Amino acid sequence: MTQPFLHKISRALAPISLLAVACPPPALAADAPSLPLAAKPRLVGEGTVSGPFHDFAPALTADGRTLLFTRTDVGFSRMTLMQARLVNGKWEMPTVLPFSGRWNDGDGALSPDGARYVFISNRTEGGAQPKADLDLWQVMRQADGSWGEPTRLPDHINSGLNETYPSLAADGTLYFGRAGGGPILRAKLVNGAYAAPEPMPFTGMSFAIAPDQSFGILAMADANRNIDLFHVGRDGQAWSAPRRLDGPVNSPQMEFTGSIGADGKTLLFSSTRRDAGVTWPRQGTLRSAADVDGELLGVAHNGLRNIYSIDLPAFP
């Protein structure tokens, strides 16, 4: 049992490693300026939101009481959109969002007002068979608080490649990635419809935009080809060069963006870190297969993606 299980773990981590290799760091990444961020990340909902599998792409409602995120197994065989509610200061066990659970749905982005949710999916319009690639879909919140029916974004937004990691600004502007190593894309919302996407002057694994679009947090490969979080500032139409966030927000493992809170003061992200203080059995200790599986699947800090929150300063 142990050997096949460990094989599944390696398969789960392989796509993450390949992403780091496929997206080389920018030429100036090694000597690019950094930006101090002294705040310490907080694990969100250990054992409920952040569990033993991959939990990522978090988005929090403006009142801070509902968290939407993606969960998948160690083999990435099926992504599912989840929601969890904060009750008496604790995150309850998450449930599947009513429009998810059948298809491969993930990477959800919530608008700051909570009215629009954009995600990737292999579902098809009225079809029974999944698509070979992942497209961007959106679903609107109804007047009674329920969700409507998801609709696929138009062909000038979607492509024959996988779209990834959407992020929404307060005015509806959509930022997203696309497989193939190209730049982050931006599509403005004009009269209720998305304009053709335009490339941003930076490339990364994922990007989270601030509600007012004054800055964003970019996940990209550093000089060591590790995925870390970088700050990208905006002045008018000009964007600054990415600056790596120095401090405990980044780790020797990999960090991926999720979302910036509606007030622009909180970042939610995911990380494959194993937190300090977690005790693992010493090498040389005799363990059974059940012990090994319990160590890997019985805790949140097992090297798969967990969700973290960190306070953001007023960036210069």
BAFI-977217 format. One record per residue (C-alpha): residue in one letter; residue number from 0; x, y negated, z. Coordinates in Angstrom, 2 decimals. Last residue first. Example, Ala and Ser with C-alpha at 12.3 -4.5 7.8 and 13.67 -1.06 7.14 Angstrom:
// BAFI-977217
s 1 13.67 1.06 7.14
a 0 12.30 4.50 7.80
//
This chain:
// BAFI-977217
p 315 5.32 -52.31 -1.38
f 314 3.06 -49.46 -0.24
a 313 0.52 -50.21 2.48
p 312 1.09 -47.02 4.42
l 311 -0.48 -43.63 3.71
d 310 -1.75 -41.26 6.39
i 309 -1.26 -37.56 5.66
s 308 -3.63 -34.64 5.12
y 307 -2.68 -31.07 4.31
i 306 -4.25 -28.17 2.43
n 305 -2.57 -24.77 2.19
r 304 -0.97 -23.05 -0.79
l 303 0.65 -19.65 -0.30
g 302 3.88 -19.30 1.69
n 301 2.39 -17.35 4.59
h 300 1.44 -20.14 6.98
a 299 -2.32 -19.46 6.96
v 298 -2.01 -16.22 8.89
g 297 -3.39 -12.67 8.68
l 296 -2.70 -12.10 5.01
l 295 1.08 -11.91 4.96
e 294 1.78 -10.80 8.53
g 293 -1.24 -8.51 8.48
d 292 -0.08 -6.88 5.25
v 291 3.31 -6.16 6.83
d 290 1.79 -4.78 10.01
a 289 -0.63 -2.58 8.05
a 288 2.29 -1.16 6.07
s 287 3.97 -0.25 9.36
r 286 6.80 -2.16 10.96
l 285 10.25 -1.27 12.34
t 284 12.12 -4.43 13.31
g 283 15.46 -4.70 11.53
q 282 14.77 -8.22 10.38
r 281 13.08 -10.17 13.12
p 280 9.33 -10.55 12.97
w 279 8.11 -13.99 11.86
t 278 7.40 -16.80 14.30
v 277 5.61 -19.92 13.07
g 276 7.19 -22.87 14.85
a 275 8.19 -24.69 11.70
d 274 5.52 -24.65 9.04
r 273 5.81 -22.36 6.05
r 272 5.48 -24.64 3.06
t 271 3.42 -23.78 -0.04
s 270 1.83 -27.21 -0.09
s 269 -1.47 -28.83 -0.97
f 268 -2.41 -32.49 -0.90
l 267 -4.82 -34.93 0.72
l 266 -3.56 -38.49 0.89
t 265 -5.11 -41.06 3.20
k 264 -5.20 -44.87 3.12
g 263 -6.85 -45.64 -0.22
d 262 -10.23 -46.20 1.47
a 261 -11.94 -43.58 -0.70
g 260 -9.21 -41.10 0.15
i 259 -6.42 -40.20 -2.27
s 258 -6.72 -36.79 -3.88
g 257 -5.04 -33.43 -4.39
t 256 -1.39 -33.64 -5.28
f 255 0.88 -30.60 -5.30
e 254 3.81 -29.83 -3.01
m 253 6.33 -27.02 -3.42
q 252 8.80 -25.57 -0.90
p 251 11.85 -27.28 0.64
s 250 9.35 -29.79 2.06
n 249 7.86 -33.13 1.11
v 248 5.47 -35.02 3.41
p 247 8.09 -34.73 6.17
g 246 10.03 -37.78 5.03
d 245 11.06 -39.38 1.77
l 244 8.41 -39.90 -0.91
r 243 10.19 -39.77 -4.26
r 242 9.86 -42.92 -6.31
p 241 8.34 -42.65 -9.81
a 240 9.25 -45.58 -12.10
s 239 6.81 -48.42 -11.81
w 238 3.72 -48.79 -13.97
a 237 2.89 -51.89 -16.00
q 236 -0.66 -52.86 -17.03
g 235 -1.16 -55.21 -14.10
d 234 1.38 -54.11 -11.52
r 233 1.03 -50.38 -10.82
g 232 3.01 -48.21 -8.42
v 231 4.00 -44.56 -8.84
h 230 4.82 -42.70 -5.62
f 229 6.38 -39.23 -5.84
l 228 5.44 -35.86 -4.33
d 227 7.70 -32.84 -4.77
i 226 7.88 -29.79 -7.06
n 225 11.37 -28.27 -6.92
r 224 13.41 -28.37 -10.09
n 223 16.54 -29.34 -8.12
a 222 16.55 -32.81 -9.72
d 221 12.91 -33.23 -8.74
a 220 9.96 -31.66 -10.51
m 219 6.73 -33.61 -10.38
a 218 3.69 -34.20 -8.23
l 217 2.56 -37.80 -8.72
i 216 0.84 -40.02 -6.18
g 215 -0.90 -43.05 -7.66
f 214 -0.89 -46.79 -7.26
s 213 -3.04 -49.90 -7.72
q 212 -5.74 -47.84 -9.43
d 211 -8.45 -49.27 -7.11
p 210 -9.54 -45.77 -6.01
a 209 -5.91 -44.60 -5.79
i 208 -4.99 -42.09 -8.50
a 207 -3.86 -38.51 -7.83
f 206 -1.52 -36.91 -10.37
s 205 -0.54 -33.32 -11.13
m 204 2.40 -31.39 -12.60
g 203 4.16 -34.46 -13.86
t 202 4.88 -36.81 -16.72
f 201 5.07 -40.59 -16.69
p 200 4.39 -43.46 -19.08
m 199 0.66 -42.67 -19.25
p 198 -0.87 -41.28 -22.40
e 197 -4.25 -42.50 -23.66
p 196 -7.50 -40.57 -23.57
a 195 -10.30 -41.42 -26.02
a 194 -13.11 -43.28 -24.28
y 193 -15.34 -41.59 -21.72
a 192 -19.03 -42.44 -21.75
g 191 -21.20 -44.30 -19.22
n 190 -20.87 -47.70 -20.86
v 189 -17.08 -47.30 -20.98
l 188 -15.36 -44.83 -18.63
k 187 -11.63 -45.06 -19.31
a 186 -9.60 -41.95 -20.17
r 185 -6.06 -41.60 -18.80
l 184 -3.57 -38.84 -19.62
i 183 -0.54 -37.63 -17.64
p 182 2.33 -37.02 -20.03
g 181 3.04 -33.80 -21.94
g 180 4.40 -30.53 -20.53
g 179 2.31 -28.14 -22.60
a 178 -0.79 -27.78 -20.48
r 177 -2.82 -30.95 -20.09
g 176 -3.06 -33.35 -17.19
f 175 -5.79 -35.65 -15.94
y 174 -6.74 -39.23 -15.11
l 173 -10.37 -40.31 -15.40
t 172 -11.56 -43.89 -15.03
g 171 -14.89 -43.89 -13.19
d 170 -14.65 -47.42 -11.79
a 169 -13.64 -46.08 -8.36
a 168 -10.84 -43.98 -9.84
l 167 -11.14 -40.26 -10.57
s 166 -8.47 -37.53 -10.66
p 165 -8.38 -34.45 -12.89
y 164 -5.86 -31.66 -12.20
t 163 -5.61 -29.65 -15.43
e 162 -6.80 -29.32 -19.03
n 161 -5.78 -26.00 -20.54
l 160 -5.12 -26.12 -24.27
g 159 -7.56 -26.06 -27.19
s 158 -8.56 -29.60 -26.28
n 157 -10.93 -31.48 -24.01
i 156 -11.27 -35.26 -23.85
h 155 -12.00 -35.90 -27.54
d 154 -14.15 -32.76 -27.45
p 153 -16.63 -34.20 -24.97
l 152 -16.82 -33.38 -21.24
r 151 -18.75 -30.21 -20.46
t 150 -21.88 -30.56 -18.36
p 149 -22.50 -29.19 -14.86
e 148 -26.12 -29.00 -13.69
g 147 -27.16 -31.30 -10.86
w 146 -25.82 -31.30 -7.30
s 145 -28.00 -31.93 -4.26
g 144 -27.96 -35.16 -2.24
d 143 -31.63 -36.02 -2.80
a 142 -30.74 -38.70 -5.35
q 141 -28.69 -36.19 -7.37
r 140 -24.93 -35.70 -7.34
m 139 -23.46 -35.45 -10.82
v 138 -21.50 -32.55 -12.31
q 137 -18.52 -32.79 -14.62
w 136 -16.60 -30.37 -16.79
l 135 -13.00 -30.41 -18.02
d 134 -11.90 -27.42 -20.07
l 133 -9.87 -24.31 -19.24
d 132 -8.75 -21.99 -22.04
a 131 -9.77 -18.55 -23.33
k 130 -13.41 -19.40 -22.85
p 129 -15.69 -17.20 -20.76
q 128 -18.44 -15.10 -22.34
a 127 -22.14 -15.50 -21.52
g 126 -22.64 -18.73 -23.37
g 125 -25.03 -21.61 -22.75
e 124 -22.23 -24.14 -22.78
t 123 -19.10 -22.16 -21.98
r 122 -17.33 -21.50 -18.69
n 121 -13.52 -21.48 -18.50
s 120 -13.57 -24.26 -15.94
i 119 -11.79 -27.42 -14.84
f 118 -13.38 -29.90 -12.45
v 117 -14.99 -33.34 -12.34
y 116 -17.30 -34.34 -9.48
r 115 -19.35 -37.53 -9.72
a 114 -21.50 -39.25 -7.07
g 113 -19.13 -39.11 -4.08
d 112 -18.55 -42.88 -4.11
p 111 -14.78 -42.35 -4.38
s 110 -15.27 -39.97 -7.34
l 109 -14.53 -36.34 -6.50
a 108 -11.89 -34.31 -8.34
g 107 -12.01 -30.51 -8.63
d 106 -8.98 -28.45 -9.67
g 105 -10.93 -25.19 -10.02
d 104 -13.59 -23.07 -11.68
n 103 -13.04 -19.60 -13.22
w 102 -16.65 -18.64 -13.73
r 101 -19.41 -17.10 -11.63
g 100 -18.75 -18.62 -8.21
s 99 -19.52 -22.27 -8.90
f 98 -22.66 -24.39 -9.37
p 97 -23.90 -23.98 -5.79
l 96 -20.50 -24.77 -4.22
v 95 -19.19 -21.68 -2.45
t 94 -19.19 -21.92 1.34
p 93 -16.44 -22.94 3.75
m 92 -16.19 -21.82 7.38
e 91 -16.69 -24.85 9.60
w 90 -14.10 -27.58 9.99
k 89 -13.89 -28.82 13.55
g 88 -14.52 -32.27 15.07
n 87 -18.03 -31.53 16.25
v 86 -18.99 -30.35 12.75
l 85 -16.83 -31.09 9.70
r 84 -18.30 -29.42 6.64
a 83 -16.58 -27.17 4.11
q 82 -17.08 -26.91 0.35
m 81 -15.70 -24.44 -2.15
l 80 -14.97 -24.29 -5.87
t 79 -13.79 -20.86 -6.99
m 78 -10.66 -19.77 -8.86
r 77 -10.54 -16.17 -10.00
s 76 -7.56 -13.89 -10.78
f 75 -4.99 -16.21 -9.21
g 74 -3.18 -13.09 -7.92
v 73 -3.01 -14.23 -4.30
d 72 -6.72 -14.99 -4.32
t 71 -8.29 -18.33 -5.19
r 70 -9.76 -21.29 -3.36
t 69 -10.42 -24.76 -4.73
f 68 -11.52 -27.73 -2.63
l 67 -14.44 -29.91 -1.53
l 66 -14.34 -31.38 1.97
t 65 -17.40 -32.81 3.67
r 64 -17.46 -34.96 6.82
g 63 -14.94 -37.70 6.06
d 62 -17.63 -40.32 5.43
a 61 -16.07 -41.13 2.05
t 60 -16.26 -37.50 0.91
l 59 -12.98 -35.59 0.87
a 58 -11.30 -33.98 -2.14
p 57 -8.86 -31.06 -1.90
a 56 -7.16 -29.51 -4.96
f 55 -5.74 -26.52 -3.00
d 54 -6.36 -23.36 -1.01
h 53 -4.39 -20.27 -2.10
f 52 -5.00 -17.34 0.26
p 51 -4.31 -16.81 3.98
g 50 -6.49 -19.70 5.12
s 49 -6.51 -23.47 5.02
v 48 -10.18 -24.46 5.06
t 47 -11.20 -21.99 7.78
g 46 -8.18 -20.47 9.52
e 45 -6.37 -23.78 9.88
g 44 -8.78 -26.58 9.03
v 43 -6.51 -29.19 7.49
l 42 -2.80 -29.01 8.33
r 41 -1.60 -32.46 9.30
p 40 1.28 -34.15 7.48
k 39 3.68 -36.29 9.54
a 38 3.98 -40.01 8.83
a 37 7.47 -41.36 8.13
l 36 7.00 -42.15 4.45
p 35 10.14 -43.79 3.07
l 34 10.20 -44.53 -0.68
s 33 12.96 -43.17 -2.90
p 32 14.84 -44.61 -5.84
a 31 15.70 -42.33 -8.78
d 30 19.19 -40.85 -8.68
a 29 18.41 -37.19 -9.42
a 28 15.09 -37.93 -11.15
l 27 16.70 -40.20 -13.75
a 26 16.49 -37.78 -16.69
p 25 12.97 -36.71 -15.80
p 24 12.67 -33.30 -14.14
p 23 12.02 -30.23 -16.28
c 22 8.42 -29.05 -16.70
a 21 8.59 -25.41 -17.86
v 20 10.92 -24.40 -15.03
a 19 8.72 -25.83 -12.29
l 18 5.63 -24.42 -13.94
l 17 7.27 -21.00 -14.14
s 16 7.81 -20.97 -10.39
i 15 4.15 -21.76 -9.74
p 14 3.03 -19.13 -12.26
a 13 5.28 -16.54 -10.57
l 12 3.98 -17.15 -7.05
a 11 0.84 -15.10 -7.53
r 10 2.67 -12.34 -9.40
s 9 5.19 -12.11 -6.54
i 8 2.35 -11.81 -4.02
k 7 0.67 -9.13 -6.13
h 6 3.91 -7.13 -6.19
l 5 4.07 -7.45 -2.41
f 4 0.64 -5.83 -2.25
p 3 1.67 -3.06 -4.63
q 2 4.68 -2.28 -2.37
t 1 2.78 -2.42 0.90
m 0 0.00 0.00 0.00
//
